[in-house]
């Protein structure tokens, strides 16, 4: 009887341990992918069967926000804060003395303290100095191009443009332009290797793709496979990569214990012409706080936990990922220092259509430009249409402007005169947030990281300065 009792107790303990196993997390973060670039969001010129199936198996989030440009968007995901709160308002170039402050606690650091294996594979872009690299910000390992793939330089001993491929904190090799054709495959194989190696412990895989930022270097295998030129080909390659990662989860029987999130850092880079993605029905593009610049396609799948084929229009964003994943891992985010994101577990699991936050704020650099709450979006300043694009006539003059996104997703009709009470309510929220972290005299903005004597990752030829315009 004692033996039977012991066996029974052991079985109960084993079963409880299995049920208590922490979930794994995979965040796939695209570069410059727009709201209209996936089949499940309306794309027709490129095929995305794996991501479309992921949406059928999980949830599609239709009011999910990132930021207008690269570095700030990544900082927001990593810290749960608006970029301006932590003094990451724009884009870092190679050798910048500033980066994400090591005093900030990243999502990887939170999860690592909870027993997670962590890795970052892909584009980092929140500082390339040694102190700012992923292995100093909570990731056990790193492989990737540490900034945008168009930030090529010429080494001292060559006139061929290159970008560095880092492994952990050292250059593994310098990639020539044509070498970038293998970058999605390289990232995919590294991600699959990590999953296989860490399958018996909780893990966090952060996969910020270099794709589909220009210059576009789709692999030879996918070149010419879409009806949308190079950008469509590269989207299809990333779709294939995602499908392979999901297949490995199924093979290893990790589906029911792994939350996979696919999203993007900002809208499409419109000025790149045929190489740009699409914002679909949204107005604006990368570099703006119109919906097309900051609302991004987002899919989440967790077999058995997220209702298959569901959709949620709750206002969410990349700032909510940190508190959500930490909560699901059994941890708690401290009250201080302040973060802006909130636990969105109920929204990801399809149990609530309400936003966990009072509002979402759209910043361009240090300027607060918009406030979103429910169906309403208040523009408190003129907004340029996209990076290097001017402000159109209907966005000039009278401010603020109010849009009902449920009635008109394309932000064409200002309805502020019909809803003065909504304007007053959102204006008050804007004033409060602007005083806290916006403008030139914020009360609660934290400093960026800064190093002395910053230098590029490899000795680089000086970049040529643009020629001064000739006098007529």
N, C-alpha and C positions, 0 to 999 in steps of 0.2 A: 504493500500500500504506500509506504514511504517513497519507493522508487517511482510509482505511478504519480504520486503527488508532485515529486520533484520534476518529472518529465512534463507534467501538466503546467507547472509554474514556469518551466523553461520555455515551453511552447508559447505561453501567454506573453512572456517577456520578449521573445523573438518577434512575435506578431506585433506587439506594441512598438518595438524598435523599428520594425519595417514601416508601420504607419506613421511613425514620428520622424522618418527620414526627411531631411530638409529638401525642398525642391531645388532643381537646377534652373539656371537662368541663362538664356542666350538673347542678346540684344544685337540685331543686325541693323546697322545705321548707314543709310545710303548718303551719297554726296550729290547734291543738286537734283535729286529726283523730285518731280512735281506731282501734284495731286492727281493729275490725269494720266500718269505714266504706266499704270497697271491695268490689266484687263478688268479686274473687279472694280475699278474706279472709272471705267469707260474707255480705256485705250483700245484701239482696233488695229493699228499699224504694226504693233509688235505683240507677240504672244507671250503670256506669262502664266502658263498652266499650273506650275507648282505653287506660285503665290496665290493664284485664284483658288486652288484647292485648299491652301492654308486658310483662306478666308472662309471657305465652305465648312472647314473643320473647326473653325474658331470664331473670332469676332472681328468685325471691321469697325474701326473708330473713325467717325466722319467729322469730328471737330477737335482734332488733335494738333497742337501747336508746337513749333520749334522756335527758330529765331531767323532773322533776315540773312545772316552770313555765317561762314564756317566756324571760326574759333569760338565765338560767343555761344553758338548752338551746342558745341561739344562741351564747353564749360558748364552750360546749364544742365545737360544730361548727367554729367559726372558729379555735380555738387547739389542738385536740387534747387539752385538759386538762379534768379534772373542774372544774366551776365553782368549787367551794370552794377548789381549789388556787390559783386566780387571783383569789380574793376577789370572785366574782360569784355569790352564793348564792341570790338571789331575783329580784325584778322591779323595774326602774327606772321611775319616773314622770317626767312632763315636768318639765324644769328640775332634775333631780337633779344634785348636784355630783360624783357618781361615775359611772364607766363602765368599759368595757374598757380596761385600761392600754395606752397606745400603745407601751410597751416590749415588750409581748407581740408575737410574730410570727404574723400570721394566715396562713391558707391562701392568701389572695389575695396577700400579700406574698411568700410562698415562690414561688408560680407566676409572679408578675410578674418576679421575679429570673431566672426560667427562660425569659423571653421571651413570656409570655402577656399577651393583652389581657384585662382583668378588669372586670366590672361587677356591681353589686348592684341588683336591682330588687325592691322590696317592703318588708316590715317589717324594720327594723334592730334596734332595741330593746336595744342594749348601750351606751346613752348618747346623749343628744341635744345635748350641748355640742359646740362646734366641734371641739375636740380629739379627740372620740370618733367622729366621723361616718365613714362608709365611705371617703370620699376621703382620710382621714387614716390609714386602716387597710389600705391596699393596693389599693383599688379605683379604677380610672381614672375611673369615673362612678357616679352613684347616682340613682335615681328611686324615690320611695316615701314612705309614711307611716312616720316614724321610730320609732314605738312602736305599742302596741295601739290598735285603732280605737275602743275605748270610752273612751279618755283624752281626750275632747273638752274643750275649754275655750271660754269666751266672750271674744271680742276686746273691747277697751275701748270700741269704737264700735258694738258690736252685742250683742244678747241671743240670737243664734242660735249653737248649738253648732257647733264646727268642729274639724278636725284639719289639721295642715299637710302639704302635699305638697311634698317637697323635690326639687329637681334639683341634683345635686352638693351644695353646702353652702348653698344659698339656697332660700327659699320660692318656689315657682313660683305656688302659689295656696293659699287656705284652702278645704278641702272641707267643705261642709255635709253633714248626714247623708245626704240623698238623692243627693248627688254620689258617695257611696261605691258606688252601684249600678254605676258604670262602672269600678270599680277593677281587677277581673280583666281586663277588656278592655284597659284602659290598660297594665297590666303585660305582657299577652300581646303587644300590638303593639310595645312597647318591646323585649321579648325577641327577637322575630322580626327587628326592625330591626337589633339588635346582631349576631345570627347572620349576617345577610346582609352586613353591613359588614365583619365579621371572618372571613369564611369562608376566606380565604387565609392566615390565620395561626392559631396555636394560641390558643384562648380558654377562659376560665372564666366561666360565667354562673351566678351565685348568685341564685336566684329564691325568696325567702321570702315566700309569699303572705300577705296580710291575712286571707283566708278560712281557716278557717271560724269564726274568732273572733267572738263576739257583740259588738255588735249585728250581726245578719245583714242584709246588703244585697245579695241576689242581683239580677242584672240583670232587666229586664223580659222579656227574651227567654227566660230560664230559669225565671221565676216560675211556680209551679204545674205544673212538668214532672215532678216526682217524686211518689212516694207517701209521702214522709217530710217534708212541710212545707218550711219555708224552708231548713233545714239540708241536706236532701236535694237541693233545687234548687241550692244553692251548690256542693255536692260535684259535681253533674253539670256545672256551669259550669266548675269547675276541671278536670274530666276532659276537657271539650271543649278547654280551653286547652292542656292537655298534648298532646292529639292534634294540634292545629295546629302546635305546636312540633316534634313528631316528624315531621310531614308536611314541614315545611320542611327538616329534616335530610335526609330522603329526596330531596326535590327537588334539593337542592344536592349530593347524593352525598357527604354527610358521615356517613352512618350507621355505616360501618365504621371511622370514626376518632373517634367521639364516645361517651363513656361518659355515660349519663343516669341519675341517681339520684333517686328520688322517695321522700320520707320525711316525718316529722312531728316537731314539737317536743315534744309530750307527749300524754297521753291526753285523752279528751273532758272538757269542762267540765260535769260532771254536774248541777250546781246550776242550769244554764240550762234545765232541763226539756226541752220539745219542741225547743228550739233547740240541744240538745247532740248531739254525735256518739255513737258506740257503741264500747265496748271489746270487744264480741263476747263470747267465752268467758272473758275475763280479769276478775279481781277488781280493784276500785278504779277510780280515774279521776284526772284532772288534780289535782295538789297532793298526791299520795301516792306512796309507793314500792312499793305493790302493783303487780303486773304491768300492770294497766290504766292506771296512771298514767305508766309509763315505757317499756313495750314498745310499739313503734309499727309500723304497716305500712310496709314498705320494699321497693321494687322497683328493680332495676338492669338496664339494657339496653345492650349494646354488640355490635352485629351482627357476627357472625363471631368474636367473642372470648369472649362469655359463652354457654354452652350454652342453647339455646332450651328453654323449658318446665321449667327446673330449679328446685330449691328447696334451701335450705341453712338448717339449724337451729343453725349455729355461733353462739356468743355473740359478738355484735359491737355496735358503737354508733357514734353520731355522732363520738365522740372518735377513731375510727379513720379517718375520712375524710381528715384532713390528711396523715398519713403515707402513706396509700394513694395519694392523688392525686399527691403530691410524688414518690413512687417511680415511678409510671407516667409521670410527666413527665421522668424521668431525673435527678431531684434526690435529695438526701439530707438528712434532718432532723438537725441537730446533736444531740449527746448532751446538751448544756446550752443553755438551761435545760430541766429535765425536762418531758416531756409524758407523758400517760397512755395515749394511743392507740398502736396498732401497725399496721404495714403489713398490710392484709388483702387484698392482691391475689389470693392463692391462693383465698381464700374467695369473693370476688366473681366470680372466673373459674371457680368450681365445681371447683377442683382439691384442695380440702381442706374437711373438715367439722369440723376442730378450731379452737377459738378461738385467735387469735394472742396472747391475753393470759391470765394465770393465772386471773383472775376479773374480774367486773364489779361495781362498787360503787354502791349506791343511796343517795344523799345527799338529805336534805331540809334546806334551808338549810345549817347547819354540822354537822348531825348525821348520822353514818353510821347507816343503818337496815337495810341488807340487803347480802348478798353472794351473787352468782350464779356457780356453777361447774358446768359440764356440766348434768346434769338437776337439780342441787340448788340450792335457794335458802334461805339462812339469814336469818331476821329477827332482828336483835339488839336491837331496841327495839319497843315498841308502835307500830303504824302506823295513822294515821287513814285512813278510807276514801277521802276525797277532800278537795278544798279546802272548808273550812267544814263538814266532816263529822267527827263524833267517832270515836274508836276503838271498835270493836265488842268485845263481851265475849270472843270467842275469841282476840283479839289482845292482851288484857290479861293480867295475872298472870304466869305462868311465861314466862321468857325465857332463852335464845333459842328460837325455833321453827324447825323444819325442814320444808321442802316438797319433794316430788319432782314436778317440773313435767312430766316425761315421763308419770308415772302419773296426775297430776291437775293440769291446767293452771290450775284455778280457785282454787288455794291455800286449800283448806278443811281438809285433814287434816294436823295436826302429827305428823310421824314421828320427831321428835328422840329419843324413848326407844328406838326400834328401831335407830338408827344413831349411837351416841355418837361413833364414830370420825370420821364426817363432820362432826358438830357441832364436835368438837375442832379439826379441820383448818381449817374455815372461820372459826371463832372466832379462831384465831391470825392468819389473814389480816386479819380485821376489826380486831383490836387493832393490828396493824402499820400498816395504812392510816389508822386513826383517829389514831394518834400522829403520823403524818406530816402529814396535812392537815385532820383533823377536830377537832371540839370547840373549846375555848377556848384551848388552849396547843399549837398545832401546830408541828412543827419545820421544815416546808418549804412554808408557805403564802406566796404572793407577793401584793403589795399591788394593790388596784384603782387605776385612774386616778382622780385627784381634781383639781378645779379650784376656784379661789377665785371668789367672787361669781357663782355659777351663776345663770342666768336662763332663762326659757322662750324658745322659738324666736320667739314673737310676743308682744307685750304682751297680757296676759290678765287678765280680771277675777278678783279673789280668789274662791276657791272657798268656798262656804258651809260652815260647820262644822255637824256634826250637832247637833241640839238636845239639851240635857241632859234625861235622863228626869225626869218630874215626880214630886215626892215625894207619897206617898200619906198 
